[in-house]
Amino acid sequence: MRRVPLDKRGKGGLAAAILILAAAILLEIFAFNFHGIAEETYTDTFALDGSDSRVRVGYQQFLAEVDEQTLEDLRYQEEMNRLYYELLGAGYEDQLEDRLVEKDGKTYMTVQQAVIHVSLGEERYIKGMKFAYPVDESRYADYGVEAKFYRDGELLNDYLMYDTVSSRLDEGYMNVGMTADEAEFITYGDFAFEGEGASVSFWNQFSFNGYRAAFLAGSGWLVLFLCMARELYLRKLHVVFGIVCLYLGLSMVILVGSNQSGWDEHIHFLKAYEASFGSTIETPESAMGMRGKYTPGFATAEERSAVTEYLREHDDMETADISYQSRFIGYSTRAYLPQSLFLALARALHMPFDMQYMMGKAGNLVFYMLVLMLAMGLAKSGRKFIAVLGLMPTPLFLASEYTYDAFITALLFLGFILWLNEIFSDGYLRWQNALLMMACFAAGSWSKQIYIFMIFLLCFLPARKFRDRKSRVFLILGCAAVAGWLLYSIFSAPGAAPTIGVGVDYNLSTAGDRRVQGVSMVGQILYILQNPLTYAKMLLSSMARTLWAYTFGGRAWLDLAYNGLYPTAFGIGTAALLLFACLVRTDGEDRLVLPARYKVLLGVMFAGIAAVIWTSLYGTYSVVGAATIEGVQARYYIPLMLPLLYIFVNNRIKFRWDPVWYYRILFLGVSALNIYGIYEYILRATCF
Amino acid sequence: MKVTGWKTRAGELLRIYGRRIVGGGILLCLLALAVSYIRPKQQLQTVTVNMGAEEERLVRLEPGVTVSYVCETRGYPMAGIQVGIGKYGRQLDTGWLHVWVYGEGQETLYSESLLALADMDDGQYVYVPFDNYERCAGELSIAFSYEPEGGEENFPGIYVNGETVEDARTYVDGELLDGGLKCYYVYRVDYYPLLYDLCLALFLLAGVFFLTEKGPGRRKCGGNEDETSTVG
């Protein structure tokens, strides 16, 4: 490839960057706002209280069957609502039980619907709509609205258009994007629809969406940067990683905003939030909603503004709920410390609550990025593996929300890289390196103790790494003690005060995930002991069946939790990238191939920990004697993927072109996956 | 990664003083563990036992009436109990709530206390601490009665409900109540600060102790030399 002088490249780059910015702005103005420019702009509001002759309202009532899980969710929500109103000092009227009907051993819920016909008078392009329904707070409910649009009597949307009107906002927004002359709305609520104060508005306006324009420009700049960078790939790959990680991660943080779309995000937020205080926890209503998962979500840019306003209005520390805790941060909470630190910082800077929430997530991202950059900086080989794995959509999403997964992955990757460095070097094992390695494995397993088995890799360091037998034996004993101590902490919190009530309610015979009925740890262990072959067969077949999907095939990499899951075909992309990274090498790359015995060791470790994961979920999440193992998610494999990739490393296949293109392919590949996912599942779904 | 001067110097210092640093860390951990064990901290822990609202009512604590609550302390000594006291919406600022705690087959008096009704709000769940709480383990019988002062005619009530707890019974003047006393148990439990971390640190440090060198001037000769630089 012809080398272009830096100044020309610089000028060319600057011009391209300006062009990208201009293209993003033009795209926003003329493509996304085409109807706002080319057609009539308007906002038309229809009252639904019977005073508007263009509106007809009819009513219907029926029974709908409710399954166990839905019922549990409804009761949970009811309890959250009750707590919310108690916090406000208001009485709460129980809505749910009155609506439930038992019939033939099944549970049904009374559904009361209003069917609202709105005549628009003429054909109009409807860009968006708002359904406003102020509800008396003591009758709290999230009201569902299904929308249908017609032109000349023909239904335009044969797919479901549904929105939730939160009574905390009293309104719900929907993007429509259709030319219609009539609309129909069907309401789904806990009580009969009463039209007083309710209205529906339609509009077609020019509105510049800053989120969209910024993401388009930013993504364009990222691609430009990846195409223009040269030396950085060869000399400072960790810097390239840092830039890409920060841009894509922050895009997720900002665009997801206050929507709680991560796995159990409200629980993780609660822990991070509490740890961000000293002994006195102050919880304003905004934080209470996030902890209780009842803060309204948003699905459009307008709704996002309404939610943001709501969060800022209810962030009054003067009326915050006060609770107390020990100053000492429990070991299971420490993985949240980066999030807590940024939350505390945001509070100290008097940021509004929505920004505080995003700052907490940014703390997780920054920690993840820095630890992985450190691992890449220290690595004697395999920097590209860390980059590719660390930038896959799911790990990056986990680093951009409230969770401990990113903390675990980052530290276990670092610990593993330090171990590899020892394998690939000749000197004696230094005590500080061993200590750091063990500490990484231990800290990475604080929240998910199952990964502590990785510490046993140290026991397999070659004899040449030790001055004498005694030092090796002590290291092995130390590893065993650390692993034992962490595993012991699953069943008992060492040193902590006994939780007397919990101790009575949760003995081993009933231990398990509270969300699943019929689980019993002891029962399951007994079942396995009584049917070892049946269980072994089930375990192996479960692991084999999911092996490809959970490793190379995409399930572990392309799941954005409640935002969405990529189509299966994208798994080809993840597999291609991962296999390209581990099977193909470039010139000048520090490619150190592990001896066969270490590959076997890593394979055994991977299979062993995977088997423990499956077995633990069989004990805690599956009904005793179940024929399938429930609850295992592909993301649990993420911390194990770095060791797995090293099994495939070889020196046979060589990339014969410019090595810079090798890295460009990898970085452009993972960036493209992320840009698609963020655009399709986050930006388009919530900020259009 | 290039090795800079300060990194080399730091590495050399860690090599030379490794054993002292790790040994010192181990001693510090052992010392702190000893302190943690010798001086455990205590915290109060409230356990909800029977607080359902179903068939909630007040049992009248008229003078001479005794409400007895017989319970199992769940293996830990109980530091006290929280019970709901109602005043029927009346002014009741005199008189006392008299509480006895018996153990060992209801024959040995463990604790006796008088709580002024003036200090209680209507409907408040009052914490009744037990004297010599270390003894209050196993089966306890806790008796509540009202002691009026002067010519006071009003009397309080104690909250019960329609629910029964497996290891507890409530009696009103010796008759078994159909239901149970609404209450929380309060425990005073020990905890050992930093025990988990100190043990973890101890295991980590002990594991690497023999990887250190003996110290300045006593280094073994020969063997494999540590590498001094890494390739980026």
Interface residues (C-beta under 8 A of the other chain):
Chain A: R235 S326 F328 Y331 G377 L378 K380 N421 S425 D426 G427 Y428 L429 R430 W431 Q432 A434 L435 M438 A439 A442 R464 F466 R467 D468 K470 S471 F474 L475 L477 G478 C479 A481 V482 W485 L486 S489 A493 P494 G495 A496 A497 P498 T499 I500 G501 V504 D590
Chain B: M1 G11 L14 R15 G18 V22 S36 Q43 Q45 V47 T48 R74 Y76 Y185 Y187 V189 D190 Y191 Y192 P193 L194 L195 Y196 D197 C199 L200 F203 L204 L205 A206 G207 V208 F209 F210 L211 T212 K220 G223 N224 E225 D226 E227 T230 V231 G232
